[in-house]
């Protein structure tokens, strides 16, 4: 179930090995993304594309848009 979290909590979770998933299109991901984030564009987010995620670690899904 999705849960909104604040920046400090994201930083703590990433330090504790949480996985980051950026859901913007590939071109925007390549232009700028958080360190260690993987890219799965939102329209492609499904069981098959998320199979590479480790099931025993938290996942933080985000969309960074500088506009």
Buried (B, 14 or more C-beta within 10 A) or exposed (E): EEEEBEEEEBEEBBEEEBBBBBBBBEEBBEEEBEEEBBBBBEEEEEEEBBEEBEEEEEBBBBEBEEE
